[in-house]
């Protein structure tokens, strides 16, 4: 039996990279090896030197095609085998290996918004706005929840793929949802998030709906979309001093983190809608208006994790995980 292997990779589109994929047919028993693609069509190469290499790094079952078919997430390399300049996974690997003894783990909360015919699901056909925010978050009923059939299908697919899904929920704005990947170490948490995003796009595509990671999909008094990133090291899971040290370390590199947390961050981090201004840094216990939240249970228990609330929905998970490991683990080393 032939196996369909769907090769996925992150392209070179700026300011926000996109996912690309294509199918390779493998003979029975054949392992997925390196492949190639036209980098001049993905913003990764000029036409006269267009060949780019796909190096498999993460393989899981393909729940859309079923059977023995697989998804093959790849790093992009140059033809000499070195990482492509757009390959953000390679520098993450180096940092994760450098601080492996600190046993960093992550949980990433991926928010997204469904759009159809140029408007978010739940917004009136022909223009205008639905009722103000308030009843949509974790809501129930056809007047407050939109797109649940896609969300349920996506949840089943992510589980069938063997990814570390922690949960899902409807978010504050109509048509806006969230799923969580983790807790798991890097780079695997980022690999799984990219695959989960691809599954979301494919399943929504089948329903004639687009899933967008726009950090501010609707201007005005509507919540943006983020990718709150929960982080801990072994020391943080054992003591509160490391929690505070980690929070303080992030404040020393505020701009570096903001610059790497997704395009358009200034439109989302305004100080409104459960955000701290992008120009400032703060942390606090149970404070969703802070840059970094320390959950109340962590203060009570004297150990645990922190939640960086700044990353945009469109953040590159390879970048956010690298920044958090580098900043906090170097401080705790």
C-alpha positions in Angstrom: 0.0 0.0 0.0 1.3 3.4 -0.9 1.4 6.1 1.8 0.5 9.7 1.3 3.0 11.9 3.2 1.9 15.6 3.5 5.1 17.6 3.8 4.7 20.9 5.7 7.1 23.8 6.0 7.2 27.4 7.1 7.7 29.8 4.2 9.6 33.2 3.9 6.6 35.5 3.7 7.1 38.8 5.7 6.2 40.1 8.2 4.3 36.9 9.0 5.3 33.5 7.6 2.8 31.1 6.1 2.5 27.4 6.1 3.0 25.5 2.8 2.4 21.8 2.1 2.5 19.3 -0.7 2.0 15.5 -1.0 4.7 12.9 -1.6 3.7 9.3 -2.3 5.8 6.8 -0.4 6.1 3.1 -1.3 5.1 0.6 1.4 7.8 0.7 4.1 9.6 3.7 2.7 10.7 6.3 5.2 10.0 10.0 4.5 13.3 11.5 3.4 14.5 14.9 2.3 12.6 16.5 -0.5 12.6 19.9 -2.3 10.5 22.8 -3.5 10.6 25.9 -5.5 11.8 28.6 -3.1 11.2 31.4 -5.7 7.4 30.8 -5.2 7.6 30.9 -1.3 9.7 34.0 -0.8 12.7 31.9 0.0 14.9 32.0 -3.1 15.5 33.9 -6.4 14.4 32.3 -9.6 17.9 31.5 -10.8 18.8 29.6 -7.5 15.3 28.4 -6.6 15.9 25.0 -5.1 15.3 24.6 -1.4 15.5 21.4 0.7 12.9 20.0 3.1 14.4 18.1 6.0 11.8 16.1 8.0 11.9 16.8 11.7 8.5 15.8 13.1 6.1 13.1 11.9 2.6 12.2 13.0 -0.5 10.4 11.7 -2.6 12.4 9.2 -6.1 12.4 10.7 -7.6 14.0 7.6 -6.6 11.3 5.2 -6.6 8.5 7.8 -5.1 5.1 7.4 -1.3 4.9 7.3 -1.0 8.4 5.8 1.3 10.8 7.6 2.1 14.5 8.2 5.8 15.4 7.8 6.8 18.7 9.3 10.1 19.9 7.9 12.9 22.4 8.4 14.0 24.3 5.3 17.6 24.0 4.4 19.9 25.3 1.7 21.3 22.8 -0.8 24.5 22.5 1.2 22.5 21.2 4.2 22.8 24.3 6.3 19.7 26.0 7.7 17.9 28.4 5.4 17.9 32.0 6.6 14.1 31.8 7.1 14.5 28.6 9.3 13.7 29.8 12.8 13.7 26.3 14.2 17.4 25.8 13.9 18.4 28.6 16.3 15.7 27.3 18.8 17.3 23.9 18.7 20.6 25.4 19.6 19.2 27.3 22.6 17.1 24.4 23.8 20.1 22.1 23.8 22.3 24.8 25.6 19.8 24.9 28.5 18.5 21.4 28.4 19.5 20.8 32.0 16.9 23.4 33.1 14.1 21.3 31.7 12.0 24.1 30.3 8.4 23.2 29.3 5.7 25.2 27.6 1.9 25.5 27.1 0.8 27.8 24.2 -2.8 29.1 24.0 -3.5 29.6 20.3 -6.4 32.1 19.7 -7.8 32.5 16.2 -10.8 34.0 14.4 -13.1 32.4 11.8 -14.0 34.6 8.8 -16.5 34.0 6.0 -17.3 36.4 3.2 -15.0 39.1 4.7 -16.6 39.1 8.1 -16.0 37.2 11.4 -18.5 34.4 12.0 -21.3 35.8 14.1 -21.1 39.3 12.6 -24.2 40.4 10.7 -24.4 39.7 7.0 -24.3 43.0 5.1 -22.4 44.9 7.7 -22.8 46.2 11.2 -21.9 44.6 14.5 -23.3 41.9 16.8 -24.2 42.5 20.5 -21.2 43.8 22.5 -18.7 41.4 24.1 -19.8 39.7 27.3 -21.7 36.5 26.6 -19.4 35.0 23.9 -16.5 33.8 26.1 -17.1 30.1 26.8 -20.6 30.6 25.7 -23.3 28.2 24.6 -26.2 28.6 22.1 -26.6 29.6 18.5 -26.9 33.3 19.4 -23.4 33.4 21.1 -21.3 30.6 19.6 -20.2 30.4 16.0 -18.2 27.7 14.2 -18.4 25.0 16.9 -18.7 22.3 14.3 -15.3 23.2 12.9 -13.7 23.5 16.4 -15.0 20.0 17.4 -13.7 18.5 14.2 -10.3 20.2 14.7 -10.1 19.0 18.3 -10.7 15.4 17.2 -8.1 15.7 14.4 -5.5 17.1 16.7 -6.0 14.3 19.2 -6.0 11.7 16.4 -2.6 13.1 15.3 -1.2 12.4 18.7 -0.5 16.0 19.6 -0.5 17.3 23.2 -3.8 19.1 23.1 -4.8 20.5 26.6 -8.2 22.0 25.7 -10.3 24.4 23.7 -12.7 27.2 24.4 -14.8 29.9 22.8 -13.1 33.3 23.2 -14.3 36.9 24.0 -15.2 38.0 20.4 -17.8 36.3 18.2 -16.2 33.7 15.9 -13.0 33.7 18.0 -11.7 30.5 19.6 -8.7 29.0 21.3 -6.9 25.7 21.6 -3.9 24.9 23.8 -0.9 22.8 23.1 1.3 21.5 25.9 2.8 21.1 28.4 5.7 19.9 26.4 9.3 20.9 25.7 10.7 22.9 22.8 11.1 22.5 19.9 8.4 19.9 20.0 5.7 22.3 21.4 6.3 24.6 18.5 6.3 21.7 16.0 3.0 20.6 17.3 1.5 24.1 17.2 2.5 24.5 13.5 0.9 21.1 12.7 -2.3 22.0 14.7 -2.5 25.3 12.8 -2.3 23.4 9.5 -5.0 21.0 10.6 -7.2 24.0 11.5 -6.7 25.7 8.2 -7.4 22.5 6.3 -10.6 21.6 8.2 -11.9 25.2 8.0 -11.2 25.2 4.3 -13.5 22.2 3.9 -16.3 24.3 5.5 -15.6 27.3 3.3 -14.3 29.3 6.2 -10.9 30.8 6.8 -9.1 30.8 10.2 -7.0 33.9 10.7 -4.3 34.6 13.2 -4.7 38.4 12.8 -3.9 39.9 16.2 -6.6 42.5 15.8 -9.1 41.1 13.4 -11.7 43.8 14.2 -10.8 47.4 15.1 -12.5 49.1 18.0 -13.9 47.7 21.2 -13.2 44.1 20.4 -10.6 41.8 21.8 -7.5 40.9 19.8 -6.1 37.4 19.3 -3.0 36.3 21.2 -0.9 33.2 21.8 -0.4 33.4 25.6 2.7 31.4 26.3 3.0 29.5 29.6 6.6 28.7 30.7 8.5 27.0 33.5 11.8 25.5 34.3 12.6 22.9 36.8 13.7 25.6 39.3 10.4 27.5 38.8 8.4 24.3 39.4 10.3 23.9 42.7 10.4 27.4 44.1 9.0 30.9 44.0 12.3 32.8 43.9 12.9 31.4 40.4 9.4 32.6 39.4 10.2 36.2 40.4 13.7 36.0 38.8 12.1 34.9 35.6 9.6 37.7 35.6 12.4 40.2 36.3 14.6 38.8 33.5 11.8 39.4 31.0 11.6 43.0 32.0 15.2 43.5 31.1 14.6 42.5 27.5 11.2 44.0 27.0 11.8 45.4 23.5 13.6 42.2 22.2 10.6 40.1 23.2 8.0 42.5 21.8 9.9 42.7 18.5 9.7 38.9 18.3 6.2 38.4 19.4 4.4 38.9 16.1 3.6 41.6 13.5 1.0 44.2 14.5 1.6 43.8 18.2 1.0 47.5 18.8 -2.6 47.2 17.6 -3.3 44.5 20.2 -1.2 45.5 23.2 -2.9 48.8 23.9 -3.6 48.5 27.6 -7.2 47.6 26.9 -9.0 44.3 26.4 -6.9 42.4 28.9 -3.5 43.6 27.7 -0.7 45.7 29.0 0.7 48.4 26.7 3.4 47.1 24.4 5.6 50.1 25.4 5.6 49.0 29.1 6.4 45.9 31.1 4.7 44.6 34.2 4.0 41.4 36.0 1.5 40.5 38.7 -0.4 37.7 40.4 -3.7 36.9 38.7 -3.4 40.1 36.7 -4.6 39.7 33.1 -3.8 43.4 32.5 -0.1 42.7 33.1 2.5 41.7 30.5 3.2 38.5 32.5 0.7 36.9 34.8 1.6 34.7 37.8 -1.4 32.4 38.4 -2.8 32.7 41.9 -2.1 29.0 42.5 1.5 29.6 41.9 1.8 32.3 44.6 -0.2 30.0 47.0 2.0 26.9 46.3 5.2 28.9 46.1 6.1 27.2 42.7 4.8 26.6 39.2 4.9 28.6 36.0 4.3 32.1 34.5 2.1 33.2 31.6 3.6 35.7 29.1 0.5 37.4 27.7 2.2 39.4 25.1 2.7 37.1 22.1 0.3 37.6 19.2 -1.8 34.9 17.7 0.5 35.2 14.6 3.7 34.7 16.5 6.2 32.2 15.3 6.3 29.6 18.0 9.9 28.8 17.3 10.8 32.4 18.1 8.7 32.9 21.2 10.0 29.6 22.8 13.6 30.5 21.9 13.3 34.0 23.4 11.8 32.7 26.7 14.4 29.9 27.1 17.3 32.3 26.3 16.1 35.1 28.5 15.0 33.2 31.6 17.3 30.2 31.6 20.4 32.5 31.2 19.2 34.4 34.2 18.6 31.2 36.3 21.8 29.5 35.2 
